[in-house]
């Protein structure tokens, strides 16, 4: 992959200048437009955002794509790789001029970004009006790290279904009160709110009675990229902790440390996030979703 040199026409922020020592040499062989279209997907690494402003269509997207003047976005994790042949949905148009990327989103309107290339497949797009920048990492569709996407954004994945129904339980493990939890729900409020239900298996998600609620937190696991720890803090004072693994884009496995029981939960009633960030579902408590930085604490693995 050839790279190109982006000549700075204006003084960029000290944030950018401090990163210069880590840039790769650029040979000036292709234009910005050619660079942006040379990768199928640009992953929006929201955790590397700098600044306090917001460009709505960027902060809601997991990936952006720039193809022949058309701009696409994947606003959901579930079904990624399939929606729009992997590119997502058409959300607007774009053009480029020197170091400037002009985007015209169908709903959010026009934004012009300064672009700084950090490596052959990494750029920062900088909104000078808000002193705000996003890190984009380029991938081809057949090389995209989908495992990274799920685990790096696990809180948002848990929110993409109206409910998670328990569909399997291991034969081993000690009976415990969590055995009665048949449904879980994770809502967008502050990425910390969950509910649980004891309703019979097969109950329509619109008819569920949420018996318990509380706060939840996801932890990174020292030495593991494909494992998380999920803690549930019930408002009534109970506490449950699990090792969480993603089985596929509709199934997660929760290993309950205290009882040594594994539970499989499957997503019910997929929530599609539309171009404006609105959630296509009448069942969730918040109709708008925006990704923000998630700074997780780390824990050692629970399971020996």
FENGIWO-V199010 format. One record per run of one state. SS is the DSSP state (A for helix, B for strand, O for the rest). FROM is the first residue (numbers start at 0). TO is the last residue. If there is no record, write none. Layout:
BEGIN
ss:SS from:FROM to:TO
ss:SS from:FROM to:TO
END
This chain:
BEGIN
ss:O from:0 to:12
ss:A from:13 to:16
ss:O from:17 to:18
ss:A from:19 to:21
ss:O from:22 to:30
ss:A from:31 to:36
ss:O from:37 to:39
ss:B from:40 to:49
ss:O from:50 to:54
ss:A from:55 to:58
ss:O from:59 to:61
ss:B from:62 to:66
ss:O from:67 to:68
ss:B from:69 to:73
ss:O from:74 to:81
ss:A from:82 to:85
ss:O from:86 to:87
ss:B from:88 to:96
ss:O from:97 to:98
ss:B from:99 to:104
ss:O from:105 to:107
ss:B from:108 to:118
ss:O from:119 to:120
ss:B from:121 to:126
ss:O from:127 to:130
ss:B from:131 to:138
ss:O from:139 to:139
ss:A from:140 to:142
ss:O from:143 to:144
ss:A from:145 to:151
ss:O from:152 to:152
ss:A from:153 to:157
ss:O from:158 to:159
ss:B from:160 to:168
ss:O from:169 to:175
ss:A from:176 to:179
ss:O from:180 to:181
ss:B from:182 to:186
ss:O from:187 to:187
ss:A from:188 to:190
ss:O from:191 to:191
ss:B from:192 to:196
ss:O from:197 to:203
ss:A from:204 to:206
ss:O from:207 to:210
ss:B from:211 to:220
ss:O from:221 to:222
ss:B from:223 to:233
ss:O from:234 to:237
ss:B from:238 to:247
ss:O from:248 to:249
ss:B from:250 to:255
ss:O from:256 to:259
ss:B from:260 to:269
ss:O from:270 to:270
ss:B from:271 to:272
ss:O from:273 to:276
ss:B from:277 to:279
ss:O from:280 to:286
ss:B from:287 to:287
ss:O from:288 to:296
ss:B from:297 to:298
ss:O from:299 to:303
END
